[in-house]
Amino acid sequence: MRITDNISDLREMRQSMEGTFGLVPTMGALHAGHASLVSRARAECRHVGASIFVNPMQFGPGEDYANYPRNIEPDLSLLESLGVDVVWIPVAESMYPPGFQTSISVEELGAPLEGKCRPGHFRGVATVVAKLLNCFKPDRAYFGQKDGQQVAVLKRMVQDLNFPVEVVVCPTVREPDGLALSSRNAYLNIAERKAATVLYRALVSAKEKYEQGERNAEVLRTTIRSVVRSEPLAYEQYVSAADPETLCELQTVGKSVLLSLAVRIGKARLIDNILI
Ligand code: AMP
């Protein structure tokens, strides 16, 4: 496995690789969710690359950029064990050198939900992913359904800007009790970790309503809200039952719905979703 922090080295390595190339962008502090993306890329592509970059541009003032877990040695061991060929670990100063001033904004899809709670977040995500795609030139790029709005934003960007890449979306990997794996779960103490199962419990209870025939989206949102409110350590940020493509809130559920929520528990801000 080759490791570099340098763009020219990366481009040189990439040029020497023939055949399909799959990219897995990450912010590190890797867990089994990230590993599932890498394994899928490994199974589908001749070469696999990963990036580890805690992207300052996607964090707002007062968010957890400085404290975001960083775990580089175990991350590299994991990537090596999964058969990754090349890892790029850029430093912020080379990603955003003095004078940097170009960004990508996916206007409508980036506005609601996470975009509303975290202004500028998706501008940061879209810009850094565009740069990663330009540097790695992958045939396929792998992302998790865990970040459902991110997937919608990036698919739109790839289509709108004609990036010659296929966006592959991988299922959310969960703990046995349903909590979606996330690097931010490390912020939770024992009581908060227990409380954090409320996100998935809330989504599942709305899904059950849907399966019993409920198509009123407001009823589904209310179901999610009432489960979240039953957990004293959880503070709801938003609850959504939206069209998976436009992310507009639905009144009536048609053929599909993205149920999602963001909740604050202790120091952690957690998100989850299920696609029906
Ligand atoms: P991050 O390091 O949090 O930026 O995540 C890097 C990639 O891993 C993103 O595409 C995430 O959606 C994906 N990911 C994070 N957690 C999970 C999970 N529990 N299951 C599947 N994919 C995940």
py3Dmol code that shows the C-alpha trace and the ligand (Angstrom):
import py3Dmol

protein = """\
ATOM      1  CA  MET A   1       0.000   0.000   0.000  1.00  0.00           C
ATOM      2  CA  ARG A   2       1.384   3.355  -1.018  1.00  0.00           C
ATOM      3  CA  ILE A   3       0.766   6.364   1.186  1.00  0.00           C
ATOM      4  CA  THR A   4       1.296   9.986   0.280  1.00  0.00           C
ATOM      5  CA  ASP A   5       0.365  13.480   1.374  1.00  0.00           C
ATOM      6  CA  ASN A   6       1.441  14.967  -1.940  1.00  0.00           C
ATOM      7  CA  ILE A   7      -0.793  15.649  -4.974  1.00  0.00           C
ATOM      8  CA  SER A   8       1.965  15.191  -7.573  1.00  0.00           C
ATOM      9  CA  ASP A   9       2.959  11.830  -6.072  1.00  0.00           C
ATOM     10  CA  LEU A  10      -0.662  10.774  -6.054  1.00  0.00           C
ATOM     11  CA  ARG A  11      -1.148  11.714  -9.713  1.00  0.00           C
ATOM     12  CA  GLU A  12       2.038   9.869 -10.661  1.00  0.00           C
ATOM     13  CA  MET A  13       0.992   6.696  -8.814  1.00  0.00           C
ATOM     14  CA  ARG A  14      -2.457   6.889 -10.328  1.00  0.00           C
ATOM     15  CA  GLN A  15      -1.066   7.221 -13.851  1.00  0.00           C
ATOM     16  CA  SER A  16       0.822   3.959 -13.459  1.00  0.00           C
ATOM     17  CA  MET A  17      -2.398   2.059 -12.604  1.00  0.00           C
ATOM     18  CA  GLU A  18      -4.373   0.502 -15.412  1.00  0.00           C
ATOM     19  CA  GLY A  19      -7.926  -0.779 -15.148  1.00  0.00           C
ATOM     20  CA  THR A  20     -10.861   0.279 -13.005  1.00  0.00           C
ATOM     21  CA  PHE A  21     -10.115   2.456 -10.012  1.00  0.00           C
ATOM     22  CA  GLY A  22     -12.430   2.771  -7.018  1.00  0.00           C
ATOM     23  CA  LEU A  23     -12.183   5.631  -4.503  1.00  0.00           C
ATOM     24  CA  VAL A  24     -13.376   5.696  -0.892  1.00  0.00           C
ATOM     25  CA  PRO A  25     -13.211   9.210   0.577  1.00  0.00           C
ATOM     26  CA  THR A  26     -13.106   9.322   4.398  1.00  0.00           C
ATOM     27  CA  MET A  27     -12.329  11.612   7.308  1.00  0.00           C
ATOM     28  CA  GLY A  28     -10.525   8.778   9.118  1.00  0.00           C
ATOM     29  CA  ALA A  29     -11.235   7.291  12.574  1.00  0.00           C
ATOM     30  CA  LEU A  30     -12.273   4.328  10.493  1.00  0.00           C
ATOM     31  CA  HIS A  31     -14.828   1.726  11.562  1.00  0.00           C
ATOM     32  CA  ALA A  32     -16.703  -1.176   9.998  1.00  0.00           C
ATOM     33  CA  GLY A  33     -18.905   1.250   8.016  1.00  0.00           C
ATOM     34  CA  HIS A  34     -15.872   2.615   6.179  1.00  0.00           C
ATOM     35  CA  ALA A  35     -14.510  -0.929   5.846  1.00  0.00           C
ATOM     36  CA  SER A  36     -17.698  -2.022   4.083  1.00  0.00           C
ATOM     37  CA  LEU A  37     -17.160   0.677   1.439  1.00  0.00           C
ATOM     38  CA  VAL A  38     -13.543  -0.357   0.949  1.00  0.00           C
ATOM     39  CA  SER A  39     -14.485  -4.057   0.690  1.00  0.00           C
ATOM     40  CA  ARG A  40     -17.136  -3.266  -1.903  1.00  0.00           C
ATOM     41  CA  ALA A  41     -14.614  -1.213  -3.897  1.00  0.00           C
ATOM     42  CA  ARG A  42     -12.049  -4.024  -3.542  1.00  0.00           C
ATOM     43  CA  ALA A  43     -14.568  -6.532  -4.916  1.00  0.00           C
ATOM     44  CA  GLU A  44     -15.566  -4.330  -7.866  1.00  0.00           C
ATOM     45  CA  CYS A  45     -12.370  -2.543  -8.955  1.00  0.00           C
ATOM     46  CA  ARG A  46      -8.864  -3.511  -9.993  1.00  0.00           C
ATOM     47  CA  HIS A  47      -7.327  -0.734  -7.877  1.00  0.00           C
ATOM     48  CA  VAL A  48      -8.640   0.882  -4.725  1.00  0.00           C
ATOM     49  CA  GLY A  49      -7.721   4.258  -3.285  1.00  0.00           C
ATOM     50  CA  ALA A  50      -8.797   5.917  -0.053  1.00  0.00           C
ATOM     51  CA  SER A  51      -8.387   9.413   1.260  1.00  0.00           C
ATOM     52  CA  ILE A  52      -8.164  10.436   4.889  1.00  0.00           C
ATOM     53  CA  PHE A  53      -8.847  14.126   5.328  1.00  0.00           C
ATOM     54  CA  VAL A  54     -10.724  15.946   8.061  1.00  0.00           C
ATOM     55  CA  ASN A  55     -11.985  18.674   5.779  1.00  0.00           C
ATOM     56  CA  PRO A  56     -12.073  22.038   7.584  1.00  0.00           C
ATOM     57  CA  MET A  57     -14.338  23.519   4.898  1.00  0.00           C
ATOM     58  CA  GLN A  58     -17.272  21.308   5.864  1.00  0.00           C
ATOM     59  CA  PHE A  59     -17.212  22.243   9.559  1.00  0.00           C
ATOM     60  CA  GLY A  60     -18.942  25.370  10.802  1.00  0.00           C
ATOM     61  CA  PRO A  61     -17.697  27.700  13.526  1.00  0.00           C
ATOM     62  CA  GLY A  62     -18.212  26.043  16.917  1.00  0.00           C
ATOM     63  CA  GLU A  63     -18.416  22.550  15.396  1.00  0.00           C
ATOM     64  CA  ASP A  64     -16.080  19.672  16.256  1.00  0.00           C
ATOM     65  CA  TYR A  65     -13.285  20.179  13.658  1.00  0.00           C
ATOM     66  CA  ALA A  66     -10.534  20.503  16.297  1.00  0.00           C
ATOM     67  CA  ASN A  67     -11.815  17.563  18.352  1.00  0.00           C
ATOM     68  CA  TYR A  68     -12.819  15.252  15.496  1.00  0.00           C
ATOM     69  CA  PRO A  69     -11.218  11.850  16.276  1.00  0.00           C
ATOM     70  CA  ARG A  70      -7.907  11.303  14.492  1.00  0.00           C
ATOM     71  CA  ASN A  71      -6.448   7.822  14.472  1.00  0.00           C
ATOM     72  CA  ILE A  72      -4.019   7.585  11.599  1.00  0.00           C
ATOM     73  CA  GLU A  73      -1.913   4.497  12.445  1.00  0.00           C
ATOM     74  CA  PRO A  74      -4.849   2.116  13.122  1.00  0.00           C
ATOM     75  CA  ASP A  75      -6.604   3.578  10.050  1.00  0.00           C
ATOM     76  CA  LEU A  76      -3.638   2.752   7.811  1.00  0.00           C
ATOM     77  CA  SER A  77      -3.382  -0.792   9.241  1.00  0.00           C
ATOM     78  CA  LEU A  78      -7.073  -1.355   8.527  1.00  0.00           C
ATOM     79  CA  LEU A  79      -6.821  -0.017   4.966  1.00  0.00           C
ATOM     80  CA  GLU A  80      -3.767  -2.161   4.307  1.00  0.00           C
ATOM     81  CA  SER A  81      -5.506  -5.283   5.652  1.00  0.00           C
ATOM     82  CA  LEU A  82      -8.429  -4.583   3.290  1.00  0.00           C
ATOM     83  CA  GLY A  83      -6.129  -4.475   0.264  1.00  0.00           C
ATOM     84  CA  VAL A  84      -6.126  -0.744  -0.496  1.00  0.00           C
ATOM     85  CA  ASP A  85      -3.475   0.226  -3.089  1.00  0.00           C
ATOM     86  CA  VAL A  86      -3.057   3.919  -2.412  1.00  0.00           C
ATOM     87  CA  VAL A  87      -3.949   6.293   0.420  1.00  0.00           C
ATOM     88  CA  TRP A  88      -3.861  10.049   0.131  1.00  0.00           C
ATOM     89  CA  ILE A  89      -3.580  11.972   3.406  1.00  0.00           C
ATOM     90  CA  PRO A  90      -3.484  15.594   2.306  1.00  0.00           C
ATOM     91  CA  VAL A  91      -2.772  18.409   4.728  1.00  0.00           C
ATOM     92  CA  ALA A  92      -5.258  21.280   4.906  1.00  0.00           C
ATOM     93  CA  GLU A  93      -2.640  23.801   3.709  1.00  0.00           C
ATOM     94  CA  SER A  94      -2.155  21.911   0.426  1.00  0.00           C
ATOM     95  CA  MET A  95      -5.904  21.407  -0.123  1.00  0.00           C
ATOM     96  CA  TYR A  96      -6.645  25.054   0.578  1.00  0.00           C
ATOM     97  CA  PRO A  97      -3.492  27.087  -0.082  1.00  0.00           C
ATOM     98  CA  PRO A  98      -3.483  30.851   0.389  1.00  0.00           C
ATOM     99  CA  GLY A  99      -5.679  32.453  -2.265  1.00  0.00           C
ATOM    100  CA  PHE A 100      -8.045  29.477  -2.550  1.00  0.00           C
ATOM    101  CA  GLN A 101     -11.479  30.850  -3.423  1.00  0.00           C
ATOM    102  CA  THR A 102     -13.438  28.401  -5.570  1.00  0.00           C
ATOM    103  CA  SER A 103     -16.280  26.335  -4.217  1.00  0.00           C
ATOM    104  CA  ILE A 104     -19.182  24.204  -5.381  1.00  0.00           C
ATOM    105  CA  SER A 105     -22.691  24.758  -4.137  1.00  0.00           C
ATOM    106  CA  VAL A 106     -25.442  22.264  -4.940  1.00  0.00           C
ATOM    107  CA  GLU A 107     -28.100  24.855  -4.301  1.00  0.00           C
ATOM    108  CA  GLU A 108     -31.412  23.159  -3.613  1.00  0.00           C
ATOM    109  CA  LEU A 109     -30.369  19.721  -2.391  1.00  0.00           C
ATOM    110  CA  GLY A 110     -27.810  21.264  -0.051  1.00  0.00           C
ATOM    111  CA  ALA A 111     -30.278  23.669   1.571  1.00  0.00           C
ATOM    112  CA  PRO A 112     -32.666  21.689   3.836  1.00  0.00           C
ATOM    113  CA  LEU A 113     -32.033  19.252   6.720  1.00  0.00           C
ATOM    114  CA  GLU A 114     -28.273  19.078   7.390  1.00  0.00           C
ATOM    115  CA  GLY A 115     -27.760  22.153   5.194  1.00  0.00           C
ATOM    116  CA  LYS A 116     -30.131  24.184   7.353  1.00  0.00           C
ATOM    117  CA  CYS A 117     -28.536  23.069  10.646  1.00  0.00           C
ATOM    118  CA  ARG A 118     -25.004  23.326   9.279  1.00  0.00           C
ATOM    119  CA  PRO A 119     -24.806  26.300   6.868  1.00  0.00           C
ATOM    120  CA  GLY A 120     -21.972  25.843   4.369  1.00  0.00           C
ATOM    121  CA  HIS A 121     -21.535  22.153   5.209  1.00  0.00           C
ATOM    122  CA  PHE A 122     -22.420  20.801   1.774  1.00  0.00           C
ATOM    123  CA  ARG A 123     -20.425  23.515   0.021  1.00  0.00           C
ATOM    124  CA  GLY A 124     -17.439  22.100   1.900  1.00  0.00           C
ATOM    125  CA  VAL A 125     -18.373  18.504   1.113  1.00  0.00           C
ATOM    126  CA  ALA A 126     -19.031  19.105  -2.600  1.00  0.00           C
ATOM    127  CA  THR A 127     -15.849  21.140  -3.020  1.00  0.00           C
ATOM    128  CA  VAL A 128     -13.576  18.605  -1.354  1.00  0.00           C
ATOM    129  CA  VAL A 129     -15.161  15.656  -3.153  1.00  0.00           C
ATOM    130  CA  ALA A 130     -14.756  17.483  -6.493  1.00  0.00           C
ATOM    131  CA  LYS A 131     -11.068  17.959  -5.668  1.00  0.00           C
ATOM    132  CA  LEU A 132     -10.699  14.284  -4.680  1.00  0.00           C
ATOM    133  CA  LEU A 133     -12.358  13.203  -7.930  1.00  0.00           C
ATOM    134  CA  ASN A 134     -10.057  15.494  -9.927  1.00  0.00           C
ATOM    135  CA  CYS A 135      -6.947  14.143  -8.226  1.00  0.00           C
ATOM    136  CA  PHE A 136      -7.782  10.418  -8.102  1.00  0.00           C
ATOM    137  CA  LYS A 137      -9.796  10.265 -11.349  1.00  0.00           C
ATOM    138  CA  PRO A 138     -11.708   7.184 -10.139  1.00  0.00           C
ATOM    139  CA  ASP A 139     -14.133   5.191 -12.267  1.00  0.00           C
ATOM    140  CA  ARG A 140     -16.284   4.587  -9.191  1.00  0.00           C
ATOM    141  CA  ALA A 141     -16.585   6.472  -5.910  1.00  0.00           C
ATOM    142  CA  TYR A 142     -18.120   4.798  -2.857  1.00  0.00           C
ATOM    143  CA  PHE A 143     -20.296   6.557  -0.285  1.00  0.00           C
ATOM    144  CA  GLY A 144     -22.499   5.402   2.605  1.00  0.00           C
ATOM    145  CA  GLN A 145     -26.290   5.692   2.756  1.00  0.00           C
ATOM    146  CA  LYS A 146     -25.654   6.710   6.396  1.00  0.00           C
ATOM    147  CA  ASP A 147     -25.168  10.233   5.012  1.00  0.00           C
ATOM    148  CA  GLY A 148     -28.286  10.200   2.836  1.00  0.00           C
ATOM    149  CA  GLN A 149     -28.359  13.892   1.933  1.00  0.00           C
ATOM    150  CA  GLN A 150     -24.654  13.822   1.106  1.00  0.00           C
ATOM    151  CA  VAL A 151     -25.369  11.067  -1.413  1.00  0.00           C
ATOM    152  CA  ALA A 152     -28.144  13.137  -3.024  1.00  0.00           C
ATOM    153  CA  VAL A 153     -25.911  16.237  -3.177  1.00  0.00           C
ATOM    154  CA  LEU A 154     -22.920  14.380  -4.628  1.00  0.00           C
ATOM    155  CA  LYS A 155     -24.956  12.470  -7.226  1.00  0.00           C
ATOM    156  CA  ARG A 156     -26.358  15.806  -8.401  1.00  0.00           C
ATOM    157  CA  MET A 157     -22.905  17.417  -8.520  1.00  0.00           C
ATOM    158  CA  VAL A 158     -21.443  14.522 -10.511  1.00  0.00           C
ATOM    159  CA  GLN A 159     -24.301  14.759 -12.992  1.00  0.00           C
ATOM    160  CA  ASP A 160     -24.336  18.565 -13.232  1.00  0.00           C
ATOM    161  CA  LEU A 161     -20.562  18.922 -13.659  1.00  0.00           C
ATOM    162  CA  ASN A 162     -20.087  15.832 -15.871  1.00  0.00           C
ATOM    163  CA  PHE A 163     -17.622  14.022 -13.652  1.00  0.00           C
ATOM    164  CA  PRO A 164     -16.911  10.707 -15.427  1.00  0.00           C
ATOM    165  CA  VAL A 165     -17.499   8.659 -12.278  1.00  0.00           C
ATOM    166  CA  GLU A 166     -20.156   6.279 -11.030  1.00  0.00           C
ATOM    167  CA  VAL A 167     -21.408   7.062  -7.533  1.00  0.00           C
ATOM    168  CA  VAL A 168     -21.917   3.797  -5.641  1.00  0.00           C
ATOM    169  CA  VAL A 169     -24.062   3.936  -2.503  1.00  0.00           C
ATOM    170  CA  CYS A 170     -23.457   1.305   0.192  1.00  0.00           C
ATOM    171  CA  PRO A 171     -25.888   0.308   2.983  1.00  0.00           C
ATOM    172  CA  THR A 172     -25.561   1.695   6.508  1.00  0.00           C
ATOM    173  CA  VAL A 173     -23.588  -0.587   8.827  1.00  0.00           C
ATOM    174  CA  ARG A 174     -25.078  -0.746  12.327  1.00  0.00           C
ATOM    175  CA  GLU A 175     -24.208  -1.988  15.791  1.00  0.00           C
ATOM    176  CA  PRO A 176     -26.235  -5.019  16.914  1.00  0.00           C
ATOM    177  CA  ASP A 177     -28.638  -2.655  18.765  1.00  0.00           C
ATOM    178  CA  GLY A 178     -29.235  -0.614  15.606  1.00  0.00           C
ATOM    179  CA  LEU A 179     -26.985   2.416  16.243  1.00  0.00           C
ATOM    180  CA  ALA A 180     -25.381   3.425  12.941  1.00  0.00           C
ATOM    181  CA  LEU A 181     -21.594   3.257  13.166  1.00  0.00           C
ATOM    182  CA  SER A 182     -20.083   6.742  13.209  1.00  0.00           C
ATOM    183  CA  SER A 183     -16.729   8.187  14.181  1.00  0.00           C
ATOM    184  CA  ARG A 184     -18.710  10.601  16.385  1.00  0.00           C
ATOM    185  CA  ASN A 185     -20.090   7.731  18.528  1.00  0.00           C
ATOM    186  CA  ALA A 186     -16.725   8.015  20.333  1.00  0.00           C
ATOM    187  CA  TYR A 187     -18.063  11.206  21.971  1.00  0.00           C
ATOM    188  CA  LEU A 188     -20.765   9.234  23.845  1.00  0.00           C
ATOM    189  CA  ASN A 189     -20.441   8.114  27.489  1.00  0.00           C
ATOM    190  CA  ILE A 190     -22.092   4.876  28.596  1.00  0.00           C
ATOM    191  CA  ALA A 191     -25.519   6.386  29.348  1.00  0.00           C
ATOM    192  CA  GLU A 192     -25.474   8.447  26.141  1.00  0.00           C
ATOM    193  CA  ARG A 193     -24.445   5.416  24.106  1.00  0.00           C
ATOM    194  CA  LYS A 194     -27.550   3.602  25.395  1.00  0.00           C
ATOM    195  CA  ALA A 195     -29.719   6.624  24.623  1.00  0.00           C
ATOM    196  CA  ALA A 196     -28.297   6.844  21.090  1.00  0.00           C
ATOM    197  CA  THR A 197     -30.282   3.780  20.018  1.00  0.00           C
ATOM    198  CA  VAL A 198     -33.245   6.163  19.966  1.00  0.00           C
ATOM    199  CA  LEU A 199     -32.421   7.305  16.423  1.00  0.00           C
ATOM    200  CA  TYR A 200     -32.846   3.880  14.879  1.00  0.00           C
ATOM    201  CA  ARG A 201     -35.757   2.982  17.179  1.00  0.00           C
ATOM    202  CA  ALA A 202     -37.561   6.114  16.003  1.00  0.00           C
ATOM    203  CA  LEU A 203     -36.936   5.343  12.324  1.00  0.00           C
ATOM    204  CA  VAL A 204     -38.026   1.726  12.720  1.00  0.00           C
ATOM    205  CA  SER A 205     -41.212   2.721  14.472  1.00  0.00           C
ATOM    206  CA  ALA A 206     -42.105   5.040  11.551  1.00  0.00           C
ATOM    207  CA  LYS A 207     -41.185   2.301   9.095  1.00  0.00           C
ATOM    208  CA  GLU A 208     -43.547  -0.080  10.898  1.00  0.00           C
ATOM    209  CA  LYS A 209     -46.336   2.473  10.576  1.00  0.00           C
ATOM    210  CA  TYR A 210     -45.573   2.712   6.860  1.00  0.00           C
ATOM    211  CA  GLU A 211     -45.661  -1.077   6.555  1.00  0.00           C
ATOM    212  CA  GLN A 212     -49.058  -1.084   8.268  1.00  0.00           C
ATOM    213  CA  GLY A 213     -50.281   1.172   5.454  1.00  0.00           C
ATOM    214  CA  GLU A 214     -49.706   4.686   6.832  1.00  0.00           C
ATOM    215  CA  ARG A 215     -49.016   7.084   3.936  1.00  0.00           C
ATOM    216  CA  ASN A 216     -49.519  10.411   5.707  1.00  0.00           C
ATOM    217  CA  ALA A 217     -45.971  11.795   5.946  1.00  0.00           C
ATOM    218  CA  GLU A 218     -46.822  14.044   8.888  1.00  0.00           C
ATOM    219  CA  VAL A 219     -47.933  10.985  10.865  1.00  0.00           C
ATOM    220  CA  LEU A 220     -44.565   9.361  10.100  1.00  0.00           C
ATOM    221  CA  ARG A 221     -42.703  12.489  11.244  1.00  0.00           C
ATOM    222  CA  THR A 222     -44.807  12.641  14.424  1.00  0.00           C
ATOM    223  CA  THR A 223     -44.050   8.987  15.119  1.00  0.00           C
ATOM    224  CA  ILE A 224     -40.294   9.644  14.862  1.00  0.00           C
ATOM    225  CA  ARG A 225     -40.597  12.763  17.041  1.00  0.00           C
ATOM    226  CA  SER A 226     -42.529  11.024  19.803  1.00  0.00           C
ATOM    227  CA  VAL A 227     -39.935   8.240  20.103  1.00  0.00           C
ATOM    228  CA  VAL A 228     -37.093  10.796  20.219  1.00  0.00           C
ATOM    229  CA  ARG A 229     -38.968  12.804  22.890  1.00  0.00           C
ATOM    230  CA  SER A 230     -39.319   9.675  25.033  1.00  0.00           C
ATOM    231  CA  GLU A 231     -35.524   9.665  25.482  1.00  0.00           C
ATOM    232  CA  PRO A 232     -34.496  12.257  28.094  1.00  0.00           C
ATOM    233  CA  LEU A 233     -30.868  12.536  26.878  1.00  0.00           C
ATOM    234  CA  ALA A 234     -31.853  13.191  23.238  1.00  0.00           C
ATOM    235  CA  TYR A 235     -32.505  16.661  21.787  1.00  0.00           C
ATOM    236  CA  GLU A 236     -34.139  16.640  18.375  1.00  0.00           C
ATOM    237  CA  GLN A 237     -32.696  18.927  15.677  1.00  0.00           C
ATOM    238  CA  TYR A 238     -34.908  17.881  12.780  1.00  0.00           C
ATOM    239  CA  VAL A 239     -37.153  15.045  11.711  1.00  0.00           C
ATOM    240  CA  SER A 240     -37.949  14.502   8.053  1.00  0.00           C
ATOM    241  CA  ALA A 241     -40.031  12.355   5.719  1.00  0.00           C
ATOM    242  CA  ALA A 242     -38.858  13.584   2.326  1.00  0.00           C
ATOM    243  CA  ASP A 243     -38.769  12.672  -1.329  1.00  0.00           C
ATOM    244  CA  PRO A 244     -35.410  10.826  -1.661  1.00  0.00           C
ATOM    245  CA  GLU A 245     -34.508  12.682  -4.859  1.00  0.00           C
ATOM    246  CA  THR A 246     -35.650  16.257  -4.224  1.00  0.00           C
ATOM    247  CA  LEU A 247     -35.447  16.106  -0.393  1.00  0.00           C
ATOM    248  CA  CYS A 248     -38.701  18.088  -0.283  1.00  0.00           C
ATOM    249  CA  GLU A 249     -40.906  17.215   2.685  1.00  0.00           C
ATOM    250  CA  LEU A 250     -43.786  14.996   1.622  1.00  0.00           C
ATOM    251  CA  GLN A 251     -47.417  15.306   2.570  1.00  0.00           C
ATOM    252  CA  THR A 252     -48.325  11.907   1.212  1.00  0.00           C
ATOM    253  CA  VAL A 253     -45.829   9.108   0.681  1.00  0.00           C
ATOM    254  CA  GLY A 254     -45.810   7.752  -2.852  1.00  0.00           C
ATOM    255  CA  LYS A 255     -43.444   5.040  -3.980  1.00  0.00           C
ATOM    256  CA  SER A 256     -40.510   5.986  -1.741  1.00  0.00           C
ATOM    257  CA  VAL A 257     -39.576   8.126   1.232  1.00  0.00           C
ATOM    258  CA  LEU A 258     -36.349   9.073   3.003  1.00  0.00           C
ATOM    259  CA  LEU A 259     -36.978   9.124   6.747  1.00  0.00           C
ATOM    260  CA  SER A 260     -34.189  11.012   8.496  1.00  0.00           C
ATOM    261  CA  LEU A 261     -33.347  12.807  11.689  1.00  0.00           C
ATOM    262  CA  ALA A 262     -30.601  14.624  13.554  1.00  0.00           C
ATOM    263  CA  VAL A 263     -30.349  14.428  17.317  1.00  0.00           C
ATOM    264  CA  ARG A 264     -27.979  15.883  19.857  1.00  0.00           C
ATOM    265  CA  ILE A 265     -26.940  13.573  22.702  1.00  0.00           C
ATOM    266  CA  GLY A 266     -24.307  14.944  25.073  1.00  0.00           C
ATOM    267  CA  LYS A 267     -21.437  16.324  22.971  1.00  0.00           C
ATOM    268  CA  ALA A 268     -22.428  14.291  19.914  1.00  0.00           C
ATOM    269  CA  ARG A 269     -24.641  15.356  17.052  1.00  0.00           C
ATOM    270  CA  LEU A 270     -25.893  12.158  15.444  1.00  0.00           C
ATOM    271  CA  ILE A 271     -27.765  11.586  12.181  1.00  0.00           C
ATOM    272  CA  ASP A 272     -29.475   8.553  10.726  1.00  0.00           C
ATOM    273  CA  ASN A 273     -31.948   7.669   7.999  1.00  0.00           C
ATOM    274  CA  ILE A 274     -33.765   4.844   6.323  1.00  0.00           C
ATOM    275  CA  LEU A 275     -34.874   4.738   2.747  1.00  0.00           C
ATOM    276  CA  ILE A 276     -38.199   3.069   2.085  1.00  0.00           C
TER     277      ILE A 276
END
"""
ligand_1 = """\
23
AMP
P -16.772 10.008 7.045
O -15.407 9.508 7.391
O -17.700 10.093 8.230
O -16.762 11.234 6.189
O -17.424 8.868 6.147
C -16.787 8.430 4.964
C -17.764 7.588 4.197
O -18.166 6.460 4.982
C -19.053 8.356 3.824
O -19.430 8.013 2.505
C -20.020 7.845 4.839
O -21.370 7.911 4.400
C -19.574 6.399 5.007
N -20.046 5.858 6.281
C -19.899 6.417 7.511
N -20.517 5.665 8.444
C -21.076 4.612 7.784
C -21.865 3.492 8.179
N -22.210 3.282 9.445
N -22.249 2.617 7.227
C -21.925 2.821 5.924
N -21.184 3.855 5.486
C -20.772 4.739 6.393
"""
view = py3Dmol.view(width=600, height=400)
view.addModel(protein, "pdb")
view.setStyle({"model": 0}, {"cartoon": {"style": "trace"}})
view.addModel(ligand_1, "xyz")
view.setStyle({"model": 1}, {"stick": {}})
view.zoomTo()
view.show()
